[in-house]
Each structure stands twice: as structure tokens, then as C-alpha cells.
């Protein structure tokens, strides 16, 4: 009887361990999937920033000095946002399930700043002086 009880106890402990391991695997897979989606969004926005920066730098070649200074300021702002996104992408590598909500919020705020910066209308620059 005691041997049967020990055997059942051991089997239940093994089963419990397997169930916990399966749940942990599911959580890690879910986390990795969500982090990959966030990373893809960051990469997409970084590409948009690169494209806009290149446009502005090309445009700055053909404008008056005062307009060039304004364009240069916008380029600096966009490059700063790109650095912020790169830092957040790097931080994703070490994110735990417990940190996911904070990471989502932080990335969302930065993506909003990027969207706003990219949507800002450029003033009609003057000709080179």
C-alpha cells in the first residue's frame, strides 16, 4: 500500500512538473511572438525615418540657408527618434513577460512621436541664396 502511494505521488509530481513546463513554454512562445511583432513595427518605422531623413537631406541641398537650418533641425530630431527606437529594439531582447506591459507603453509613446514627426508638414523652403 505504501509503495503504491509512493508510486502515485511520484507520478503526480512528474505530471505536475510536465504541466508547468508546458505552460512556461507557452508563455515564452507567446512573449517571443509579441516581441517579434513589436520589433517588426520598430524596424518599419526606422525605415520610414531613414527615407524621410534622406528626402530632407536632399532637399536641404537646394534651399536658402534659413530654410536649411530648419531642415537640419528636423533631420536631427528624426535621427534622435531613430536612436530612441534602436535603443528600444535592443531592450526587447531582455524583456520578460512581467515587463511586457511597460515595454508596450514605452514603444507606443515613441512610435507616436515618430508618427507625429513624420506627419509634420514641411514649410515651403525658399531658393538658395
CNS distance restraints for C-alpha pairs under 8 A (distance, minus, plus):
assign (resid   1 and name CA) (resid   5 and name CA) 6.21 0.50 0.50
assign (resid   2 and name CA) (resid   6 and name CA) 6.17 0.50 0.50
assign (resid   3 and name CA) (resid   7 and name CA) 6.08 0.50 0.50
assign (resid   4 and name CA) (resid   8 and name CA) 6.11 0.50 0.50
assign (resid   5 and name CA) (resid   9 and name CA) 6.03 0.50 0.50
assign (resid   6 and name CA) (resid  10 and name CA) 6.05 0.50 0.50
assign (resid   7 and name CA) (resid  11 and name CA) 6.13 0.50 0.50
assign (resid   8 and name CA) (resid  12 and name CA) 6.07 0.50 0.50
assign (resid   9 and name CA) (resid  13 and name CA) 6.12 0.50 0.50
assign (resid  10 and name CA) (resid  14 and name CA) 6.20 0.50 0.50
assign (resid  11 and name CA) (resid  15 and name CA) 6.12 0.50 0.50
assign (resid  12 and name CA) (resid  16 and name CA) 6.01 0.50 0.50
assign (resid  13 and name CA) (resid  17 and name CA) 6.16 0.50 0.50
assign (resid  14 and name CA) (resid  18 and name CA) 6.22 0.50 0.50
assign (resid  15 and name CA) (resid  19 and name CA) 6.20 0.50 0.50
assign (resid  16 and name CA) (resid  20 and name CA) 6.21 0.50 0.50
assign (resid  17 and name CA) (resid  21 and name CA) 6.12 0.50 0.50
assign (resid  18 and name CA) (resid  22 and name CA) 6.15 0.50 0.50
assign (resid  19 and name CA) (resid  23 and name CA) 6.25 0.50 0.50
assign (resid  20 and name CA) (resid  24 and name CA) 6.14 0.50 0.50
assign (resid  21 and name CA) (resid  25 and name CA) 6.13 0.50 0.50
assign (resid  22 and name CA) (resid  26 and name CA) 6.25 0.50 0.50
assign (resid  23 and name CA) (resid  27 and name CA) 6.26 0.50 0.50
assign (resid  24 and name CA) (resid  28 and name CA) 6.22 0.50 0.50
assign (resid  25 and name CA) (resid  29 and name CA) 6.12 0.50 0.50
assign (resid  26 and name CA) (resid  30 and name CA) 6.03 0.50 0.50
assign (resid  27 and name CA) (resid  31 and name CA) 6.03 0.50 0.50
assign (resid  27 and name CA) (resid  97 and name CA) 7.68 0.50 0.50
assign (resid  28 and name CA) (resid  32 and name CA) 6.05 0.50 0.50
assign (resid  28 and name CA) (resid  97 and name CA) 7.77 0.50 0.50
assign (resid  29 and name CA) (resid  33 and name CA) 6.13 0.50 0.50
assign (resid  30 and name CA) (resid  34 and name CA) 6.29 0.50 0.50
assign (resid  31 and name CA) (resid  35 and name CA) 6.08 0.50 0.50
assign (resid  31 and name CA) (resid  96 and name CA) 7.75 0.50 0.50
assign (resid  31 and name CA) (resid  97 and name CA) 6.23 0.50 0.50
assign (resid  31 and name CA) (resid 100 and name CA) 7.99 0.50 0.50
assign (resid  32 and name CA) (resid  36 and name CA) 6.03 0.50 0.50
assign (resid  33 and name CA) (resid  37 and name CA) 6.38 0.50 0.50
assign (resid  34 and name CA) (resid  38 and name CA) 6.32 0.50 0.50
assign (resid  35 and name CA) (resid  39 and name CA) 6.04 0.50 0.50
assign (resid  35 and name CA) (resid  92 and name CA) 6.56 0.50 0.50
assign (resid  36 and name CA) (resid  40 and name CA) 6.11 0.50 0.50
assign (resid  37 and name CA) (resid  41 and name CA) 6.35 0.50 0.50
assign (resid  38 and name CA) (resid  42 and name CA) 6.25 0.50 0.50
assign (resid  38 and name CA) (resid 104 and name CA) 7.95 0.50 0.50
assign (resid  39 and name CA) (resid  43 and name CA) 6.14 0.50 0.50
assign (resid  39 and name CA) (resid  89 and name CA) 6.00 0.50 0.50
assign (resid  39 and name CA) (resid  92 and name CA) 7.56 0.50 0.50
assign (resid  40 and name CA) (resid  44 and name CA) 6.12 0.50 0.50
assign (resid  41 and name CA) (resid  45 and name CA) 6.25 0.50 0.50
assign (resid  42 and name CA) (resid  46 and name CA) 6.12 0.50 0.50
assign (resid  42 and name CA) (resid  85 and name CA) 6.37 0.50 0.50
assign (resid  42 and name CA) (resid  86 and name CA) 7.90 0.50 0.50
assign (resid  42 and name CA) (resid  89 and name CA) 6.86 0.50 0.50
assign (resid  42 and name CA) (resid 111 and name CA) 7.72 0.50 0.50
assign (resid  43 and name CA) (resid  47 and name CA) 6.25 0.50 0.50
assign (resid  44 and name CA) (resid  48 and name CA) 6.40 0.50 0.50
assign (resid  45 and name CA) (resid  49 and name CA) 6.15 0.50 0.50
assign (resid  45 and name CA) (resid 111 and name CA) 7.56 0.50 0.50
assign (resid  45 and name CA) (resid 114 and name CA) 7.53 0.50 0.50
assign (resid  46 and name CA) (resid  50 and name CA) 6.16 0.50 0.50
assign (resid  46 and name CA) (resid  82 and name CA) 5.91 0.50 0.50
assign (resid  46 and name CA) (resid  85 and name CA) 7.17 0.50 0.50
assign (resid  47 and name CA) (resid  51 and name CA) 6.19 0.50 0.50
assign (resid  48 and name CA) (resid  52 and name CA) 6.20 0.50 0.50
assign (resid  49 and name CA) (resid  53 and name CA) 5.97 0.50 0.50
assign (resid  49 and name CA) (resid  78 and name CA) 6.43 0.50 0.50
assign (resid  49 and name CA) (resid  79 and name CA) 7.64 0.50 0.50
assign (resid  49 and name CA) (resid  82 and name CA) 6.78 0.50 0.50
assign (resid  49 and name CA) (resid 114 and name CA) 7.89 0.50 0.50
assign (resid  49 and name CA) (resid 118 and name CA) 7.49 0.50 0.50
assign (resid  50 and name CA) (resid  54 and name CA) 6.15 0.50 0.50
assign (resid  51 and name CA) (resid  55 and name CA) 6.30 0.50 0.50
assign (resid  52 and name CA) (resid  56 and name CA) 6.15 0.50 0.50
assign (resid  52 and name CA) (resid 118 and name CA) 7.44 0.50 0.50
assign (resid  53 and name CA) (resid  57 and name CA) 6.07 0.50 0.50
assign (resid  53 and name CA) (resid  75 and name CA) 5.74 0.50 0.50
assign (resid  53 and name CA) (resid  78 and name CA) 6.89 0.50 0.50
assign (resid  53 and name CA) (resid  79 and name CA) 7.62 0.50 0.50
assign (resid  54 and name CA) (resid  58 and name CA) 6.17 0.50 0.50
assign (resid  55 and name CA) (resid  59 and name CA) 6.10 0.50 0.50
assign (resid  56 and name CA) (resid  60 and name CA) 6.00 0.50 0.50
assign (resid  56 and name CA) (resid  71 and name CA) 6.45 0.50 0.50
assign (resid  56 and name CA) (resid  72 and name CA) 7.98 0.50 0.50
assign (resid  56 and name CA) (resid  75 and name CA) 6.84 0.50 0.50
assign (resid  57 and name CA) (resid  61 and name CA) 6.80 0.50 0.50
assign (resid  57 and name CA) (resid  71 and name CA) 7.67 0.50 0.50
assign (resid  57 and name CA) (resid  72 and name CA) 7.65 0.50 0.50
assign (resid  57 and name CA) (resid  75 and name CA) 7.42 0.50 0.50
assign (resid  58 and name CA) (resid  62 and name CA) 7.57 0.50 0.50
assign (resid  59 and name CA) (resid  63 and name CA) 6.96 0.50 0.50
assign (resid  60 and name CA) (resid  67 and name CA) 7.61 0.50 0.50
assign (resid  60 and name CA) (resid  68 and name CA) 5.15 0.50 0.50
assign (resid  60 and name CA) (resid  71 and name CA) 6.34 0.50 0.50
assign (resid  60 and name CA) (resid  72 and name CA) 7.52 0.50 0.50
assign (resid  61 and name CA) (resid  68 and name CA) 7.75 0.50 0.50
assign (resid  62 and name CA) (resid 127 and name CA) 6.56 0.50 0.50
assign (resid  62 and name CA) (resid 128 and name CA) 5.90 0.50 0.50
assign (resid  63 and name CA) (resid  67 and name CA) 6.10 0.50 0.50
assign (resid  63 and name CA) (resid  68 and name CA) 6.04 0.50 0.50
assign (resid  63 and name CA) (resid 125 and name CA) 6.04 0.50 0.50
assign (resid  63 and name CA) (resid 126 and name CA) 5.50 0.50 0.50
assign (resid  63 and name CA) (resid 127 and name CA) 4.61 0.50 0.50
assign (resid  63 and name CA) (resid 128 and name CA) 4.38 0.50 0.50
assign (resid  63 and name CA) (resid 129 and name CA) 7.63 0.50 0.50
assign (resid  64 and name CA) (resid  68 and name CA) 6.08 0.50 0.50
assign (resid  64 and name CA) (resid 125 and name CA) 7.27 0.50 0.50
assign (resid  64 and name CA) (resid 126 and name CA) 5.54 0.50 0.50
assign (resid  64 and name CA) (resid 127 and name CA) 5.09 0.50 0.50
assign (resid  64 and name CA) (resid 128 and name CA) 3.74 0.50 0.50
assign (resid  64 and name CA) (resid 129 and name CA) 5.04 0.50 0.50
assign (resid  65 and name CA) (resid  69 and name CA) 6.25 0.50 0.50
assign (resid  65 and name CA) (resid 128 and name CA) 6.83 0.50 0.50
assign (resid  65 and name CA) (resid 129 and name CA) 6.93 0.50 0.50
assign (resid  66 and name CA) (resid  70 and name CA) 6.64 0.50 0.50
assign (resid  67 and name CA) (resid  71 and name CA) 6.22 0.50 0.50
assign (resid  67 and name CA) (resid 125 and name CA) 5.42 0.50 0.50
assign (resid  67 and name CA) (resid 126 and name CA) 6.57 0.50 0.50
assign (resid  68 and name CA) (resid  72 and name CA) 5.94 0.50 0.50
assign (resid  69 and name CA) (resid  73 and name CA) 6.19 0.50 0.50
assign (resid  70 and name CA) (resid  74 and name CA) 6.43 0.50 0.50
assign (resid  71 and name CA) (resid  75 and name CA) 6.18 0.50 0.50
assign (resid  72 and name CA) (resid  76 and name CA) 6.19 0.50 0.50
assign (resid  73 and name CA) (resid  77 and name CA) 6.26 0.50 0.50
assign (resid  74 and name CA) (resid  78 and name CA) 6.19 0.50 0.50
assign (resid  75 and name CA) (resid  79 and name CA) 6.09 0.50 0.50
assign (resid  76 and name CA) (resid  80 and name CA) 6.10 0.50 0.50
assign (resid  77 and name CA) (resid  81 and name CA) 6.31 0.50 0.50
assign (resid  78 and name CA) (resid  82 and name CA) 6.20 0.50 0.50
assign (resid  78 and name CA) (resid 114 and name CA) 7.58 0.50 0.50
assign (resid  78 and name CA) (resid 117 and name CA) 7.17 0.50 0.50
assign (resid  79 and name CA) (resid  83 and name CA) 6.26 0.50 0.50
assign (resid  80 and name CA) (resid  84 and name CA) 6.31 0.50 0.50
assign (resid  81 and name CA) (resid  85 and name CA) 6.24 0.50 0.50
assign (resid  81 and name CA) (resid 110 and name CA) 7.51 0.50 0.50
assign (resid  81 and name CA) (resid 113 and name CA) 7.75 0.50 0.50
assign (resid  81 and name CA) (resid 114 and name CA) 6.52 0.50 0.50
assign (resid  82 and name CA) (resid  86 and name CA) 6.15 0.50 0.50
assign (resid  83 and name CA) (resid  87 and name CA) 6.19 0.50 0.50
assign (resid  84 and name CA) (resid  88 and name CA) 6.28 0.50 0.50
assign (resid  84 and name CA) (resid 110 and name CA) 7.47 0.50 0.50
assign (resid  85 and name CA) (resid  89 and name CA) 6.10 0.50 0.50
assign (resid  85 and name CA) (resid 107 and name CA) 7.69 0.50 0.50
assign (resid  85 and name CA) (resid 110 and name CA) 7.09 0.50 0.50
assign (resid  86 and name CA) (resid  90 and name CA) 6.24 0.50 0.50
assign (resid  87 and name CA) (resid  91 and name CA) 6.24 0.50 0.50
assign (resid  88 and name CA) (resid  92 and name CA) 6.38 0.50 0.50
assign (resid  88 and name CA) (resid 107 and name CA) 6.84 0.50 0.50
assign (resid  89 and name CA) (resid  93 and name CA) 7.38 0.50 0.50
assign (resid  90 and name CA) (resid  94 and name CA) 7.99 0.50 0.50
assign (resid  91 and name CA) (resid  95 and name CA) 6.65 0.50 0.50
assign (resid  92 and name CA) (resid 103 and name CA) 7.72 0.50 0.50
assign (resid  95 and name CA) (resid  99 and name CA) 6.00 0.50 0.50
assign (resid  95 and name CA) (resid 100 and name CA) 6.64 0.50 0.50
assign (resid  95 and name CA) (resid 103 and name CA) 7.77 0.50 0.50
assign (resid  96 and name CA) (resid 100 and name CA) 6.41 0.50 0.50
assign (resid  99 and name CA) (resid 103 and name CA) 6.21 0.50 0.50
assign (resid 100 and name CA) (resid 104 and name CA) 6.04 0.50 0.50
assign (resid 101 and name CA) (resid 105 and name CA) 6.31 0.50 0.50
assign (resid 102 and name CA) (resid 106 and name CA) 6.14 0.50 0.50
assign (resid 103 and name CA) (resid 107 and name CA) 6.01 0.50 0.50
assign (resid 104 and name CA) (resid 108 and name CA) 5.95 0.50 0.50
assign (resid 105 and name CA) (resid 109 and name CA) 6.21 0.50 0.50
assign (resid 106 and name CA) (resid 110 and name CA) 6.43 0.50 0.50
assign (resid 107 and name CA) (resid 111 and name CA) 6.04 0.50 0.50
assign (resid 108 and name CA) (resid 112 and name CA) 6.14 0.50 0.50
assign (resid 109 and name CA) (resid 113 and name CA) 6.39 0.50 0.50
assign (resid 110 and name CA) (resid 114 and name CA) 6.25 0.50 0.50
assign (resid 111 and name CA) (resid 115 and name CA) 6.07 0.50 0.50
assign (resid 112 and name CA) (resid 116 and name CA) 6.09 0.50 0.50
assign (resid 113 and name CA) (resid 117 and name CA) 6.05 0.50 0.50
assign (resid 114 and name CA) (resid 118 and name CA) 6.04 0.50 0.50
assign (resid 115 and name CA) (resid 119 and name CA) 6.03 0.50 0.50
assign (resid 116 and name CA) (resid 120 and name CA) 6.20 0.50 0.50
